[in-house]
Amino acid sequence: MTELRQIHDLSPNDLSPLLSASTAEGFRFLSRLAAEWEAGTVRFDGAGERLLGSYDGGQLVAVGGLTRDPFSVNAGVGRLRRVYVLPNARKRGIGTQLVRALESAAVGYFSELVLRTDTPAAARFYEALGYIPLPSGSTATHRRLVASAAVGEAAI
């Protein structure tokens, strides 16, 4: 059973397995997460922003963040960032749980969410969650309107 937690202090030791696995898959975005965190440039600490981790037996197996979209002049646009699930933790609903929690956190802060992905598998994942593909050439590949939280639904 995995547990979602907000990350306030991103430990290099916790992130290391995800960083190694993502690099082996050819992804650089977790390297950017680590560098931005270390430099203090992106800490997911603005209004409505957060970094979440999914932990299985105390080990970080997935991570994902939500920030204001730095490419938009509209403060109501949020961006899903640095979403990654370890390969051996995939197909267990962890990615869906993580994205849905980030969407819940966006309620009251952002009216829409955007994201950028470069793989067909990730595009299919987000489209299955209701994200709409955007025309190429944009700073985002997908978007989704943020609905109001249902009665009794809590954001993390």
Backbone as ProteinMPNN parsed JSONL, in Angstrom:
{"seq_chain_A": "MTELRQIHDLSPNDLSPLLSASTAEGFRFLSRLAAEWEAGTVRFDGAGERLLGSYDGGQLVAVGGLTRDPFSVNAGVGRLRRVYVLPNARKRGIGTQLVRALESAAVGYFSELVLRTDTPAAARFYEALGYIPLPSGSTATHRRLVASAAVGEAAI", "coords_chain_A": {"N_chain_A": [[0.855, -1.195, 0.0], [0.6, 2.167, -0.866], [1.532, 5.449, 0.268], [0.609, 8.792, 0.042], [2.397, 11.78, 0.396], [3.026, 15.183, 1.223], [5.917, 16.799, 0.134], [8.275, 18.553, 1.831], [10.898, 18.863, 2.266], [13.156, 17.937, 0.131], [14.953, 15.17, -0.014], [18.136, 14.234, -1.186], [18.896, 11.546, -0.951], [16.426, 10.195, -0.811], [15.415, 10.811, -3.341], [17.258, 9.694, -5.068], [16.967, 6.89, -6.115], [14.83, 7.273, -7.94], [15.887, 9.235, -9.585], [18.087, 7.887, -10.729], [16.74, 5.793, -12.101], [15.066, 7.245, -13.848], [16.934, 8.625, -15.392], [18.203, 6.474, -16.622], [16.151, 5.754, -18.292], [16.258, 7.745, -20.079], [15.268, 10.23, -19.415], [15.425, 13.632, -18.346], [14.174, 15.279, -16.592], [13.931, 14.84, -13.814], [16.477, 15.278, -12.96], [16.566, 18.001, -13.403], [14.628, 18.749, -11.521], [15.976, 18.092, -9.107], [18.192, 19.842, -9.31], [16.939, 22.376, -9.449], [15.64, 22.39, -6.995], [17.798, 22.246, -5.214], [19.076, 24.666, -5.844], [17.131, 26.378, -5.042], [15.326, 27.558, -6.722], [12.919, 26.463, -7.636], [10.615, 25.479, -5.477], [8.102, 24.618, -4.971], [6.401, 26.069, -3.321], [4.685, 28.203, -3.563], [1.47, 29.898, -3.676], [-1.0, 27.499, -3.774], [0.757, 25.659, -4.773], [2.584, 22.555, -4.741], [4.646, 19.749, -3.882], [4.444, 16.368, -4.23], [4.95, 13.1, -2.887], [4.923, 9.605, -3.413], [4.969, 6.964, -1.283], [6.191, 3.751, -0.614], [6.347, 1.453, 1.759], [8.014, 3.206, 3.105], [9.834, 3.971, 1.188], [10.463, 6.245, -1.424], [8.58, 6.106, -4.294], [7.363, 7.423, -6.318], [6.901, 10.689, -7.697], [5.631, 14.019, -7.964], [4.751, 17.287, -9.06], [3.127, 20.504, -8.612], [2.834, 23.667, -9.896], [2.416, 27.214, -10.366], [1.926, 28.053, -13.739], [4.809, 28.857, -15.339], [5.007, 29.856, -17.872], [2.753, 31.177, -18.585], [0.786, 34.15, -18.649], [-1.445, 34.287, -17.232], [-2.442, 33.937, -14.027], [-4.1, 31.962, -13.145], [-3.476, 29.559, -14.257], [-2.172, 26.448, -13.754], [0.637, 24.187, -13.57], [1.401, 20.836, -14.07], [4.213, 19.158, -12.967], [7.28, 17.369, -13.313], [6.409, 14.704, -12.927], [6.795, 11.415, -12.076], [7.042, 7.897, -11.978], [8.517, 5.097, -10.527], [9.707, 2.434, -12.611], [9.153, -0.243, -11.656], [6.996, 0.23, -10.053], [4.898, 0.935, -11.546], [1.674, 0.683, -13.205], [0.037, 0.2, -11.08], [-1.71, 2.052, -10.236], [-0.588, 4.204, -8.978], [0.437, 6.486, -10.285], [-1.934, 7.635, -11.257], [-3.254, 8.156, -8.828], [-1.485, 10.038, -7.766], [-1.588, 12.174, -9.674], [-4.326, 12.815, -9.5], [-4.435, 13.707, -6.842], [-2.849, 15.996, -7.029], [-4.445, 17.474, -8.751], [-6.662, 17.874, -7.072], [-5.454, 19.479, -5.17], [-5.131, 21.74, -6.663], [-7.58, 22.978, -6.825], [-9.331, 25.918, -6.212], [-7.138, 27.478, -6.528], [-6.159, 27.302, -9.149], [-7.569, 27.49, -12.413], [-7.229, 25.956, -14.598], [-5.124, 23.254, -15.679], [-1.953, 22.577, -17.07], [0.465, 20.662, -18.919], [3.567, 19.186, -19.994], [4.658, 16.641, -22.056], [6.789, 14.158, -23.54], [6.516, 11.604, -24.5], [4.715, 8.996, -26.157], [3.436, 7.083, -24.506], [3.129, 8.414, -22.026], [1.519, 10.503, -22.9], [-0.818, 9.09, -23.584], [-1.49, 8.177, -21.015], [-2.122, 10.62, -19.636], [-4.2, 11.541, -21.269], [-6.098, 9.561, -20.827], [-6.814, 10.324, -18.322], [-8.308, 12.532, -18.781], [-7.074, 14.762, -19.884], [-6.559, 17.082, -22.484], [-5.117, 16.983, -25.684], [-2.903, 19.505, -26.909], [-2.258, 21.843, -29.613], [0.79, 21.36, -31.457], [3.948, 22.998, -30.805], [3.506, 24.63, -28.69], [4.092, 25.633, -25.232], [3.098, 23.678, -23.705], [1.756, 20.35, -23.817], [-0.655, 19.255, -23.173], [-3.863, 19.92, -21.631], [-6.204, 20.582, -18.974], [-9.292, 21.43, -17.588], [-9.896, 22.611, -14.295], [-12.007, 21.192, -12.046], [-14.447, 22.0, -9.549], [-13.942, 20.813, -6.232], [-15.502, 17.819, -5.197], [-18.205, 17.4, -2.85], [-17.041, 16.614, 0.305], [-14.634, 15.718, -0.648], [-11.252, 15.793, -0.111], [-8.358, 17.808, -0.355], [-4.889, 17.117, -0.538]], "CA_chain_A": [[0.0, 0.0, 0.0], [1.399, 3.39, -0.926], [1.035, 6.601, 1.01], [0.97, 10.088, -0.537], [2.776, 12.802, 1.377], [3.601, 16.404, 0.691], [7.352, 16.871, 0.371], [8.724, 19.889, 2.215], [12.353, 18.826, 2.223], [13.482, 16.886, -0.835], [16.227, 14.55, 0.327], [18.83, 13.581, -2.307], [18.862, 10.094, -0.736], [15.1, 9.713, -1.206], [15.221, 11.004, -4.778], [18.291, 8.988, -5.817], [16.495, 5.778, -6.957], [14.018, 7.8, -9.034], [16.809, 9.936, -10.468], [18.829, 6.87, -11.483], [15.831, 5.091, -13.018], [14.597, 8.156, -14.905], [18.076, 8.878, -16.267], [18.373, 5.257, -17.423], [15.096, 5.761, -19.315], [16.507, 8.859, -20.999], [14.591, 11.439, -18.97], [16.273, 14.574, -17.621], [13.384, 16.207, -15.785], [14.194, 14.714, -12.382], [17.75, 15.988, -12.737], [16.194, 19.416, -13.277], [13.965, 18.894, -10.223], [17.009, 18.099, -8.073], [19.002, 21.061, -9.444], [16.109, 23.534, -9.088], [15.403, 22.321, -5.55], [19.064, 22.592, -4.56], [19.33, 26.095, -6.069], [16.054, 27.15, -4.43], [14.555, 28.275, -7.742], [11.573, 25.891, -7.636], [10.431, 24.764, -4.213], [6.699, 24.23, -4.863], [5.914, 26.685, -2.089], [3.798, 29.325, -3.843], [0.042, 29.65, -3.44], [-1.537, 26.374, -4.526], [1.815, 24.778, -5.267], [3.043, 21.502, -3.844], [5.376, 18.584, -4.385], [3.955, 15.177, -3.549], [5.657, 11.847, -3.085], [4.225, 8.375, -3.073], [5.916, 6.131, -0.538], [5.828, 2.353, -0.434], [7.235, 0.948, 2.797], [8.98, 4.242, 3.459], [10.665, 4.325, 0.044], [9.836, 7.081, -2.442], [8.43, 5.37, -5.553], [6.81, 8.333, -7.326], [6.938, 12.094, -7.314], [4.969, 14.909, -8.912], [4.563, 18.618, -8.52], [2.172, 21.459, -9.148], [3.23, 25.062, -9.729], [1.834, 28.155, -11.305], [2.596, 27.862, -15.027], [5.722, 29.984, -15.547], [4.932, 30.314, -19.255], [1.467, 31.835, -18.782], [0.574, 35.424, -17.96], [-2.651, 34.063, -16.448], [-2.104, 33.312, -12.741], [-5.02, 30.856, -12.911], [-3.026, 28.358, -14.961], [-1.184, 25.659, -13.033], [1.384, 23.23, -14.396], [1.888, 19.595, -13.479], [5.644, 19.087, -13.274], [8.184, 16.361, -12.755], [5.668, 13.505, -12.51], [7.55, 10.211, -12.43], [6.801, 6.688, -11.176], [9.52, 4.061, -10.788], [9.171, 1.389, -13.496], [8.591, -1.398, -10.945], [5.804, 0.653, -9.313], [3.872, 1.321, -12.528], [0.508, -0.183, -13.439], [-0.604, -0.074, -9.785], [-2.588, 3.177, -9.929], [0.136, 5.221, -8.226], [0.468, 7.707, -11.093], [-3.29, 8.201, -11.254], [-3.476, 8.698, -7.478], [-0.637, 11.222, -7.642], [-2.146, 13.253, -10.494], [-5.621, 13.223, -8.933], [-4.164, 14.495, -5.635], [-2.376, 17.308, -7.484], [-5.632, 18.174, -9.253], [-7.434, 18.307, -5.899], [-4.721, 20.594, -4.56], [-5.255, 22.907, -7.547], [-8.893, 23.593, -6.645], [-9.287, 27.162, -5.456], [-5.943, 28.235, -6.915], [-5.983, 27.295, -10.595], [-8.774, 27.133, -13.162], [-6.841, 24.922, -15.54], [-3.787, 22.7, -15.527], [-1.266, 22.196, -18.3], [1.653, 19.84, -18.723], [4.315, 18.863, -21.207], [5.222, 15.297, -22.081], [7.367, 13.855, -24.854], [6.389, 10.2, -24.882], [3.338, 8.565, -26.457], [2.847, 6.379, -23.354], [2.698, 9.429, -21.055], [0.384, 11.211, -23.508], [-1.995, 8.218, -23.403], [-1.826, 8.201, -19.595], [-2.808, 11.868, -19.304], [-5.458, 11.596, -22.011], [-7.036, 8.678, -20.123], [-7.25, 11.06, -17.13], [-9.133, 13.662, -19.194], [-6.286, 15.873, -20.428], [-6.786, 17.265, -23.915], [-3.89, 17.369, -26.39], [-2.821, 20.862, -27.454], [-1.492, 21.891, -30.864], [2.247, 21.373, -31.264], [4.567, 24.317, -30.84], [3.174, 25.339, -27.462], [4.915, 25.257, -24.079], [2.422, 22.544, -23.072], [1.195, 19.389, -24.764], [-1.992, 18.855, -22.728], [-4.504, 20.783, -20.642], [-7.455, 20.105, -18.388], [-9.936, 22.383, -16.696], [-9.979, 22.146, -12.913], [-13.379, 21.219, -11.539], [-14.561, 22.204, -8.105], [-13.876, 19.56, -5.469], [-16.788, 17.267, -4.812], [-18.476, 17.481, -1.427], [-16.371, 15.574, 1.064], [-13.335, 15.406, -1.224], [-10.22, 16.595, 0.529], [-7.078, 17.939, -1.03], [-3.743, 16.803, 0.343]], "C_chain_A": [[0.888, 1.241, 0.0], [0.707, 4.512, -0.166], [1.53, 7.87, 0.319], [1.297, 11.062, 0.577], [3.301, 14.024, 0.652], [5.079, 16.439, 1.085], [7.722, 18.32, 0.651], [10.239, 20.0, 2.15], [12.744, 17.644, 1.342], [14.887, 16.36, -0.575], [16.859, 13.923, -0.919], [18.826, 12.06, -2.167], [17.52, 9.5, -1.145], [14.93, 9.744, -2.718], [16.149, 10.125, -5.617], [17.783, 7.81, -6.665], [15.653, 6.252, -8.15], [14.898, 8.494, -10.067], [17.578, 8.946, -11.33], [17.944, 6.188, -12.522], [15.384, 6.002, -14.163], [15.719, 8.475, -15.888], [18.322, 7.679, -17.173], [17.324, 5.166, -18.528], [15.26, 6.913, -20.31], [15.823, 10.157, -20.622], [15.552, 12.317, -18.174], [15.493, 15.409, -16.614], [13.562, 16.028, -14.281], [15.555, 15.289, -12.015], [17.482, 17.478, -12.578], [15.493, 19.678, -11.949], [15.007, 19.005, -9.118], [17.823, 19.393, -8.111], [18.212, 22.295, -9.029], [15.846, 23.564, -7.582], [16.656, 22.78, -4.802], [19.356, 24.087, -4.675], [18.266, 26.981, -5.416], [15.185, 27.885, -5.436], [13.129, 27.756, -7.878], [11.458, 25.026, -6.394], [8.964, 24.36, -3.991], [6.068, 24.807, -3.602], [5.091, 27.946, -2.323], [2.358, 28.941, -3.549], [-0.452, 28.535, -4.362], [-0.499, 25.381, -5.009], [2.132, 23.691, -4.243], [3.801, 20.43, -4.609], [4.906, 17.403, -3.552], [4.836, 13.984, -3.864], [4.766, 10.695, -2.705], [5.26, 7.428, -2.48], [5.348, 4.73, -0.376], [6.827, 1.766, 0.563], [8.324, 1.932, 3.172], [9.89, 4.669, 2.323], [9.859, 5.159, -0.951], [9.792, 6.316, -3.76], [7.867, 6.241, -6.668], [6.832, 9.747, -6.779], [6.187, 12.895, -8.373], [4.703, 16.244, -8.257], [3.534, 19.433, -9.263], [2.698, 22.856, -8.856], [2.328, 25.93, -10.601], [2.604, 27.965, -12.596], [3.502, 29.057, -15.314], [5.667, 30.563, -16.953], [3.651, 31.081, -19.553], [1.424, 33.165, -18.039], [-0.659, 35.34, -17.064], [-2.291, 33.303, -15.172], [-3.008, 32.126, -12.421], [-4.637, 29.578, -13.623], [-1.929, 27.693, -14.129], [-0.515, 24.681, -13.978], [1.759, 22.016, -13.567], [3.33, 19.439, -13.927], [6.293, 17.893, -12.612], [7.468, 15.125, -12.22], [6.427, 12.273, -13.01], [7.219, 9.1, -11.44], [7.88, 5.676, -11.542], [8.925, 2.966, -11.667], [8.547, 0.206, -12.761], [7.368, -1.052, -10.098], [4.665, 1.053, -10.259], [2.784, 0.262, -12.633], [-0.153, -0.613, -12.129], [-1.507, 1.073, -9.363], [-1.908, 4.315, -9.189], [0.178, 6.543, -8.986], [-0.879, 8.402, -11.111], [-3.582, 8.843, -9.902], [-2.701, 10.008, -7.299], [-1.219, 12.4, -8.42], [-3.48, 13.734, -9.929], [-5.421, 14.054, -7.66], [-3.668, 15.887, -6.002], [-3.544, 18.127, -8.034], [-6.484, 18.688, -8.094], [-6.777, 19.504, -5.235], [-4.873, 21.871, -5.369], [-6.567, 23.659, -7.347], [-8.767, 24.819, -5.739], [-8.091, 28.033, -5.799], [-5.821, 28.381, -8.434], [-7.284, 26.868, -11.275], [-8.49, 26.099, -14.245], [-5.415, 24.483, -15.249], [-3.236, 22.351, -16.9], [-0.062, 21.337, -17.919], [2.331, 19.636, -20.059], [4.873, 17.452, -21.049], [5.774, 15.013, -23.464], [7.26, 12.392, -25.245], [4.933, 9.853, -25.177], [2.675, 7.871, -25.267], [2.346, 7.38, -22.315], [1.509, 10.206, -21.605], [-0.894, 10.384, -23.338], [-2.458, 8.208, -21.953], [-2.627, 9.455, -19.25], [-4.142, 11.985, -20.041], [-6.511, 10.702, -21.369], [-7.575, 9.347, -18.853], [-8.035, 12.329, -17.498], [-8.373, 14.87, -19.709], [-6.426, 15.883, -21.941], [-5.478, 17.673, -24.579], [-4.003, 18.786, -26.952], [-2.042, 20.836, -28.763], [0.016, 21.955, -30.581], [2.78, 22.793, -31.388], [4.298, 25.147, -29.606], [4.15, 24.935, -26.36], [4.287, 24.097, -23.317], [1.88, 21.63, -24.16], [-0.243, 19.013, -24.427], [-2.524, 19.866, -21.722], [-5.781, 20.134, -20.143], [-8.002, 21.206, -17.494], [-10.02, 21.772, -15.304], [-11.423, 22.296, -12.465], [-13.349, 21.52, -10.049], [-14.513, 20.853, -7.42], [-15.274, 19.104, -5.118], [-16.956, 17.384, -3.298], [-17.79, 16.311, -0.721], [-15.009, 15.195, 0.518], [-12.293, 16.339, -0.632], [-8.977, 16.663, -0.332], [-5.989, 17.622, -0.008], [-3.06, 18.075, 0.741]], "O_chain_A": [[1.825, 1.337, 0.792], [-0.511, 4.523, 0.015], [2.722, 8.009, 0.043], [0.577, 11.161, 1.57], [3.937, 13.918, -0.396], [5.437, 16.145, 2.225], [7.512, 19.201, -0.183], [10.791, 21.09, 1.999], [12.669, 16.491, 1.766], [15.879, 17.022, -0.879], [16.2, 13.167, -1.631], [18.76, 11.355, -3.174], [17.471, 8.431, -1.753], [14.371, 8.82, -3.308], [15.84, 9.843, -6.775], [18.136, 7.731, -7.841], [15.754, 5.695, -9.243], [14.682, 8.36, -11.272], [17.706, 9.146, -12.538], [18.34, 6.024, -13.676], [15.33, 5.572, -15.316], [15.477, 8.584, -17.09], [18.615, 7.843, -18.358], [17.574, 4.574, -19.578], [14.492, 7.033, -21.265], [15.796, 11.095, -21.42], [16.388, 11.815, -17.423], [16.091, 16.172, -15.856], [13.361, 16.984, -13.532], [15.76, 15.736, -10.887], [18.084, 18.141, -11.733], [15.729, 20.706, -11.316], [14.935, 19.907, -8.283], [18.111, 19.976, -7.066], [18.74, 23.165, -8.337], [15.83, 24.632, -6.97], [16.583, 23.594, -3.881], [19.827, 24.706, -3.72], [18.468, 28.184, -5.253], [14.39, 28.744, -5.055], [12.222, 28.523, -8.201], [12.109, 23.988, -6.27], [8.624, 23.819, -2.939], [5.306, 24.135, -2.906], [4.824, 28.688, -1.377], [2.067, 27.793, -3.214], [-0.33, 28.628, -5.583], [-0.85, 24.358, -5.598], [1.968, 23.885, -3.039], [3.616, 20.239, -5.811], [4.963, 17.433, -2.322], [5.394, 13.87, -4.955], [3.954, 10.795, -1.786], [6.285, 7.134, -3.094], [4.176, 4.551, -0.043], [8.006, 1.602, 0.248], [9.436, 1.533, 3.517], [10.646, 5.63, 2.469], [8.721, 4.824, -1.279], [10.832, 5.922, -4.287], [7.89, 5.848, -7.835], [6.788, 9.971, -5.569], [6.119, 12.495, -9.535], [4.461, 16.326, -7.052], [3.126, 19.105, -10.377], [2.977, 23.192, -7.705], [1.585, 25.439, -11.451], [3.814, 27.738, -12.562], [3.004, 30.165, -15.514], [6.214, 31.637, -17.205], [3.481, 31.586, -20.662], [1.959, 33.29, -16.937], [-0.888, 36.219, -16.234], [-1.879, 32.145, -15.238], [-2.707, 31.357, -11.507], [-5.393, 28.607, -13.599], [-0.896, 28.298, -13.84], [-1.035, 24.383, -15.053], [2.358, 22.14, -12.499], [3.641, 19.569, -15.111], [5.916, 17.467, -11.52], [7.859, 14.565, -11.196], [6.665, 12.116, -14.208], [7.128, 9.325, -10.233], [8.131, 5.425, -12.721], [7.762, 2.602, -11.493], [7.514, -0.303, -13.193], [6.767, -1.938, -9.491], [3.595, 1.463, -9.809], [2.952, -0.882, -12.213], [-0.816, -1.649, -12.068], [-2.02, 1.07, -8.244], [-2.562, 5.286, -8.81], [-0.023, 7.604, -8.395], [-0.952, 9.625, -10.993], [-4.104, 9.957, -9.844], [-3.224, 10.971, -6.738], [-1.33, 13.503, -7.884], [-3.734, 14.938, -9.886], [-6.165, 15.007, -7.427], [-4.034, 16.862, -5.346], [-3.621, 19.334, -7.806], [-6.971, 19.817, -8.136], [-7.455, 20.43, -4.79], [-4.757, 22.968, -4.824], [-6.658, 24.845, -7.665], [-8.182, 24.761, -4.657], [-8.036, 29.198, -5.406], [-5.435, 29.434, -8.941], [-8.003, 26.001, -10.78], [-9.405, 25.446, -14.746], [-4.617, 25.217, -14.664], [-3.964, 21.889, -17.778], [0.361, 21.295, -16.764], [1.748, 19.878, -21.116], [5.483, 17.122, -20.032], [5.288, 15.561, -24.453], [7.862, 11.98, -26.237], [4.024, 10.359, -24.519], [1.478, 8.05, -25.04], [1.251, 7.213, -21.779], [0.588, 10.534, -20.858], [-1.94, 10.93, -22.986], [-3.657, 8.228, -21.678], [-3.692, 9.363, -18.639], [-5.114, 12.484, -19.475], [-7.693, 11.045, -21.366], [-8.647, 8.992, -18.365], [-8.386, 13.113, -16.616], [-8.979, 15.914, -19.95], [-6.413, 14.839, -22.592], [-4.8, 18.589, -24.113], [-5.067, 19.204, -27.41], [-1.255, 19.92, -29.003], [0.447, 22.536, -29.585], [2.154, 23.665, -31.99], [4.811, 26.26, -29.486], [4.939, 24.007, -26.532], [4.889, 23.585, -22.373], [1.584, 22.067, -25.272], [-0.973, 18.512, -25.282], [-1.765, 20.57, -21.055], [-6.358, 19.262, -20.793], [-7.261, 21.833, -16.738], [-10.193, 20.562, -15.157], [-11.988, 23.389, -12.501], [-12.336, 21.314, -9.38], [-14.991, 19.859, -7.965], [-16.133, 19.917, -4.778], [-15.975, 17.458, -2.559], [-17.951, 15.157, -1.117], [-14.288, 14.424, 1.152], [-12.46, 17.559, -0.662], [-8.593, 15.679, -0.964], [-6.145, 17.828, 1.196], [-2.075, 18.043, 1.478]]}, "name": "protein", "num_of_chains": 1, "seq": "MTELRQIHDLSPNDLSPLLSASTAEGFRFLSRLAAEWEAGTVRFDGAGERLLGSYDGGQLVAVGGLTRDPFSVNAGVGRLRRVYVLPNARKRGIGTQLVRALESAAVGYFSELVLRTDTPAAARFYEALGYIPLPSGSTATHRRLVASAAVGEAAI"}
